[in-house]
């Protein structure tokens, strides 16, 4: 689990992490200065707000970000994402300082797999190999045989013998999708992502009727009924690549709407419509991802806090399944 070190506690107690910033300050220039001065690398997920993506040294999905972490030469890793991503960076580089702008930037999917309950569930199925989606806590990674991302999940599942018994966690929708496309019968943990479960089938169908030439593109964390409606299913990076390379010009996008920033940058003449949720807002955002702001990012880099702290034993156990994922991915890419 993430713990707060004494400096973070003191800063939070005194309100420094939420202190007002001089409106005349050029935050972007200051962030660039801090990066250079302290040999920091700023990594951002596609679901971050646009101004954070634009100032980042690297923007990507979970797999690309993990690969970028492995090869970084920076002394300090600043992760604009959610806690499981920053934890992964700390696991891969335990001797580097890893910062997260807001420690409250959690993940509903990761929270859906409490470590002790998962441990008991795994003990009930000792003959099953455990594949965990990277969207899980370090404590779950420590109980896992192989980590996967949505970009490499199918590759990893298909790299195993067809008769291998597999327990897949924590996302039941991604697991069910993998079962369908691989012919496996993995045992699924009953977890899900609040963002990808909130898309409305009825509203998406109506939206498709209003835009008959639009293609529906969806992340495999969506429910099966929505995936059945999709013209293309893929990870965040795969969706981005597809919209860039296809001749189609209009898309209904069923994933967190932060990716629309990169889609629009790559294809400015194309139309991207956020998938409609069941609630009344016009778009679909991850409230955890959006806790990070450019102001919090600046304060995080200025004070070099909050810092991710993990127990050495957790790091040691969690490293092995991540390393195995990276090895299988590298082998499959050749």
C-alpha positions as CSV (number, residue, x, y, z in Angstrom):
1,X,0.0,0.0,0.0
2,X,1.0,3.6,-0.4
3,X,2.1,5.3,2.8
4,X,2.7,9.0,3.6
5,X,6.2,9.8,4.7
6,X,6.6,12.4,7.5
7,X,7.3,15.3,5.1
8,X,4.1,14.6,3.1
9,X,2.1,14.5,6.4
10,X,3.6,17.8,7.5
11,X,3.0,19.5,4.2
12,X,-0.6,18.3,4.1
13,X,-1.2,19.3,7.8
14,X,0.0,22.8,7.0
15,X,-1.9,23.1,3.7
16,X,1.2,23.6,1.5
17,X,0.1,21.2,-1.1
18,X,-3.2,23.2,-1.6
19,X,-1.7,26.7,-1.1
20,X,-2.7,29.3,-3.7
21,X,-0.3,29.9,-6.5
22,X,0.6,33.4,-7.7
23,X,-1.6,33.9,-10.8
24,X,1.3,35.8,-12.5
25,X,3.5,32.7,-12.2
26,X,4.2,31.0,-15.5
27,X,3.6,27.4,-14.3
28,X,4.6,25.7,-17.5
29,X,8.0,27.5,-17.5
30,X,8.5,26.6,-13.9
31,X,7.7,23.0,-14.5
32,X,10.2,22.9,-17.3
33,X,12.8,24.5,-15.0
34,X,12.2,22.1,-12.2
35,X,12.5,19.1,-14.6
36,X,15.9,20.3,-15.8
37,X,17.1,21.4,-12.4
38,X,16.3,18.1,-10.6
39,X,16.7,15.6,-13.5
40,X,13.0,14.8,-13.4
41,X,11.0,12.9,-16.0
42,X,7.3,13.7,-16.3
43,X,5.1,10.8,-17.5
44,X,1.4,11.2,-18.2
45,X,-1.4,8.9,-19.0
46,X,-3.7,9.5,-21.9
47,X,-6.6,10.2,-19.5
48,X,-4.9,13.3,-17.9
49,X,-6.1,16.7,-18.7
50,X,-4.8,18.2,-22.0
51,X,-2.3,20.7,-20.5
52,X,-0.6,18.0,-18.5
53,X,-0.3,15.8,-21.5
54,X,1.2,18.7,-23.5
55,X,3.9,19.4,-20.9
56,X,4.8,15.8,-20.3
57,X,8.0,14.2,-21.5
58,X,6.1,11.1,-22.5
59,X,2.3,10.3,-22.8
60,X,1.1,6.8,-23.2
61,X,-1.1,3.9,-22.0
62,X,-0.1,1.7,-19.1
63,X,2.2,-0.6,-21.1
64,X,4.0,2.2,-22.9
65,X,4.4,4.0,-19.6
66,X,5.9,0.9,-17.8
67,X,8.3,0.4,-20.7
68,X,9.3,4.1,-20.5
69,X,9.9,3.8,-16.7
70,X,12.3,0.9,-17.3
71,X,14.6,2.9,-19.6
72,X,14.5,6.3,-17.9
73,X,17.8,7.8,-16.7
74,X,16.0,10.4,-14.6
75,X,16.6,10.7,-10.8
76,X,13.0,11.5,-10.1
77,X,9.9,10.1,-11.8
78,X,6.8,12.4,-11.7
79,X,3.8,10.3,-12.6
80,X,0.7,12.2,-13.8
81,X,-1.8,9.3,-13.4
82,X,-3.3,7.3,-10.6
83,X,-1.8,5.5,-7.7
84,X,-1.4,2.0,-9.3
85,X,0.7,3.6,-12.1
86,X,3.0,5.4,-9.7
87,X,3.3,2.2,-7.6
88,X,4.3,0.3,-10.8
89,X,7.1,2.9,-11.4
90,X,8.3,2.5,-7.8
91,X,8.3,-1.3,-8.2
92,X,10.4,-1.0,-11.3
93,X,12.8,1.6,-9.8
94,X,12.7,1.2,-6.0
95,X,15.8,3.4,-5.6
96,X,14.3,6.3,-7.5
97,X,12.0,8.9,-6.0
98,X,8.5,8.6,-7.5
99,X,6.0,11.4,-7.1
100,X,2.3,11.6,-7.6
101,X,0.6,15.0,-7.7
102,X,-2.4,13.8,-5.7
103,X,-2.4,10.7,-3.5
104,X,-6.2,10.6,-3.6
105,X,-6.0,9.8,-7.3
106,X,-7.0,6.2,-6.9
107,X,-8.7,3.7,-9.2
108,X,-12.2,2.2,-8.8
109,X,-11.0,-1.0,-10.6
110,X,-8.0,-1.4,-8.3
111,X,-10.2,-0.8,-5.3
112,X,-12.6,-3.5,-6.4
113,X,-9.9,-6.2,-5.4
114,X,-9.2,-5.9,-1.7
115,X,-5.9,-7.8,-1.1
116,X,-7.1,-10.0,1.8
117,X,-10.3,-11.0,0.0
118,X,-8.3,-11.7,-3.2
119,X,-5.8,-13.8,-1.2
120,X,-8.6,-16.0,0.1
121,X,-10.1,-16.3,-3.4
122,X,-6.8,-17.4,-4.8
123,X,-6.3,-20.0,-2.0
124,X,-9.6,-21.5,-3.1
125,X,-8.1,-22.1,-6.6
126,X,-4.4,-23.2,-5.9
127,X,-4.1,-24.9,-9.4
128,X,-4.8,-21.6,-11.2
129,X,-2.1,-19.3,-12.6
130,X,-3.0,-15.7,-11.8
131,X,-3.0,-13.0,-14.4
132,X,-3.7,-9.6,-13.1
133,X,-4.5,-6.5,-15.1
134,X,-2.0,-3.8,-14.3
135,X,-4.9,-1.7,-13.0
136,X,-4.5,-3.2,-9.5
137,X,-2.6,-2.3,-6.3
138,X,0.9,-3.4,-5.5
139,X,-0.5,-5.8,-3.0
140,X,-2.4,-7.6,-5.7
141,X,0.6,-7.6,-8.0
142,X,2.5,-9.3,-5.2
143,X,0.0,-12.2,-5.4
144,X,0.1,-12.5,-9.1
145,X,2.1,-14.7,-11.6
146,X,1.9,-12.4,-14.7
147,X,0.7,-8.8,-15.0
148,X,-0.9,-7.7,-18.3
149,X,-2.3,-4.5,-19.8
150,X,-5.1,-4.1,-22.3
151,X,-2.5,-3.7,-25.0
152,X,-0.8,-7.1,-24.4
153,X,-3.4,-9.1,-22.5
154,X,-4.4,-11.3,-25.5
155,X,-0.8,-11.9,-26.3
156,X,0.0,-13.0,-22.7
157,X,-3.1,-15.2,-22.4
158,X,-2.4,-16.9,-25.7
159,X,1.3,-17.5,-24.8
160,X,0.1,-20.0,-22.2
161,X,-1.0,-23.6,-22.9
162,X,-4.6,-23.9,-23.9
163,X,-5.4,-26.2,-20.9
164,X,-3.7,-23.9,-18.4
165,X,-6.1,-22.9,-15.6
166,X,-6.1,-19.2,-15.2
167,X,-7.6,-16.8,-12.6
168,X,-8.0,-13.3,-14.1
169,X,-8.3,-10.2,-12.0
170,X,-9.6,-7.7,-11.3
171,X,-11.6,-6.6,-14.4
172,X,-14.5,-9.0,-15.3
173,X,-15.3,-7.2,-18.5
174,X,-11.8,-7.4,-19.9
175,X,-11.5,-11.0,-18.7
176,X,-14.8,-11.9,-20.4
177,X,-13.6,-10.3,-23.6
178,X,-10.4,-12.2,-23.5
179,X,-12.3,-15.5,-22.9
180,X,-14.4,-14.8,-26.1
181,X,-11.4,-13.9,-28.4
182,X,-9.0,-16.6,-27.1
183,X,-11.4,-19.5,-26.5
184,X,-10.2,-19.7,-22.9
185,X,-12.4,-20.2,-19.8
186,X,-10.6,-18.1,-17.3
187,X,-12.0,-17.7,-13.8
188,X,-12.8,-14.1,-13.4
189,X,-12.7,-11.8,-10.3
190,X,-15.8,-9.7,-10.1
191,X,-14.3,-6.2,-10.5
192,X,-14.9,-3.4,-12.9
193,X,-14.0,0.2,-13.8
194,X,-16.6,2.8,-12.9
195,X,-15.9,4.8,-16.1
196,X,-16.2,2.0,-18.6
197,X,-19.3,0.5,-16.9
198,X,-21.2,3.8,-17.0
199,X,-21.6,4.0,-20.8
200,X,-25.2,3.8,-21.9
201,X,-26.1,1.2,-24.5
202,X,-29.4,3.0,-25.2
203,X,-27.8,6.4,-25.6
204,X,-24.9,5.0,-27.7
205,X,-27.5,3.3,-30.0
206,X,-29.3,6.6,-30.4
207,X,-26.1,8.5,-31.0
208,X,-25.2,6.0,-33.7
209,X,-28.6,6.6,-35.3
210,X,-27.9,10.4,-35.3
211,X,-24.5,9.8,-36.8
212,X,-24.9,6.8,-39.1
213,X,-21.4,7.2,-40.6
214,X,-19.7,7.3,-37.3
215,X,-17.8,4.2,-36.1
216,X,-18.1,3.1,-32.5
217,X,-14.7,2.3,-31.0
218,X,-14.5,0.8,-27.5
219,X,-12.1,-0.2,-24.8
220,X,-12.4,-3.9,-23.8
221,X,-13.2,-2.8,-20.2
222,X,-16.7,-1.9,-21.5
223,X,-19.6,-4.2,-20.9
224,X,-20.3,-7.0,-23.5
225,X,-23.4,-5.3,-24.9
226,X,-21.4,-2.2,-25.8
227,X,-18.6,-4.2,-27.3
228,X,-21.1,-6.0,-29.5
229,X,-22.0,-2.6,-30.9
230,X,-18.4,-1.6,-31.6
231,X,-16.7,-1.4,-35.0
232,X,-13.3,-1.6,-33.3
233,X,-12.2,-2.8,-29.9
234,X,-8.8,-2.0,-28.5
235,X,-6.6,-0.6,-25.7
236,X,-6.3,3.2,-25.3
237,X,-3.2,3.3,-27.6
238,X,-4.8,0.9,-30.1
239,X,-7.9,3.2,-30.3
240,X,-5.6,6.2,-30.9
241,X,-3.6,4.4,-33.6
242,X,-6.8,3.2,-35.3
243,X,-8.3,6.6,-35.5
244,X,-5.1,8.0,-36.9
245,X,-4.6,5.4,-39.6
246,X,-8.2,4.6,-40.8
247,X,-10.0,6.5,-43.6
248,X,-13.1,6.9,-41.4
249,X,-13.6,10.4,-40.2
250,X,-16.2,10.2,-37.4
251,X,-16.0,8.2,-34.2
252,X,-18.1,7.6,-31.0
253,X,-15.4,6.9,-28.4
254,X,-16.2,4.5,-25.6
255,X,-13.4,5.1,-23.2
256,X,-12.3,7.9,-20.8
257,X,-12.6,11.1,-22.7
258,X,-9.0,12.3,-22.0
259,X,-7.9,10.3,-25.0
260,X,-9.8,12.7,-27.3
261,X,-7.1,15.3,-26.7
262,X,-4.5,13.1,-28.5
263,X,-7.0,11.9,-31.1
264,X,-7.8,15.5,-32.0
265,X,-4.1,16.5,-32.1
266,X,-3.3,13.5,-34.4
267,X,-6.3,13.9,-36.6
268,X,-7.6,17.5,-36.5
269,X,-9.9,17.1,-39.4
270,X,-11.8,14.2,-37.8
271,X,-14.8,14.2,-35.5
272,X,-14.6,12.5,-32.1
273,X,-17.8,12.2,-30.0
274,X,-17.5,11.2,-26.3
275,X,-19.4,8.0,-25.5
276,X,-22.6,8.9,-23.6
277,X,-22.8,7.8,-20.0
278,X,-26.0,6.8,-18.0
279,X,-25.7,10.0,-16.0
280,X,-26.7,13.4,-17.1
281,X,-23.2,14.9,-18.0
282,X,-22.2,15.3,-21.6
283,X,-19.0,13.3,-21.4
284,X,-17.3,10.5,-19.5
285,X,-14.4,11.3,-17.2
286,X,-12.5,9.4,-14.5
287,X,-12.8,11.5,-11.3
288,X,-9.6,10.0,-10.0
289,X,-7.5,10.9,-13.1
290,X,-8.9,14.4,-13.1
291,X,-7.8,15.0,-9.5
292,X,-4.4,15.8,-10.9
293,X,-4.2,19.4,-12.1
294,X,-1.4,21.5,-13.6
295,X,-1.2,23.4,-10.3
296,X,-0.9,20.3,-8.2
297,X,1.7,19.0,-10.6
298,X,3.8,22.2,-10.1
299,X,3.5,22.0,-6.3
300,X,4.4,18.3,-6.4
301,X,7.6,19.0,-8.4
302,X,8.4,22.1,-6.3
303,X,8.3,20.2,-2.9
304,X,9.1,16.8,-4.4
305,X,6.0,15.4,-2.6
306,X,3.8,13.4,-2.2
307,X,6.3,10.5,-2.6
308,X,5.3,6.9,-3.2
309,X,6.6,4.7,-0.4
310,X,6.2,0.9,-0.7
311,X,7.4,-1.9,1.6
312,X,10.5,-3.7,0.2
313,X,8.9,-7.1,0.5
314,X,5.9,-5.9,-1.6
315,X,8.3,-4.4,-4.2
316,X,10.3,-7.7,-4.4
317,X,7.2,-9.9,-5.0
318,X,5.4,-7.4,-7.3
319,X,8.4,-7.0,-9.5
320,X,8.4,-10.6,-10.7
321,X,5.0,-10.6,-12.5
322,X,5.7,-7.2,-14.1
323,X,9.1,-8.4,-15.3
324,X,7.5,-11.5,-16.8
325,X,4.9,-9.3,-18.6
326,X,7.6,-7.2,-20.1
327,X,9.6,-10.3,-21.1
328,X,6.6,-11.9,-22.9
329,X,5.7,-8.6,-24.6
330,X,9.3,-8.1,-25.8
331,X,9.4,-11.7,-27.1
332,X,6.0,-11.3,-28.9
333,X,7.1,-8.0,-30.5
334,X,10.0,-9.7,-32.3
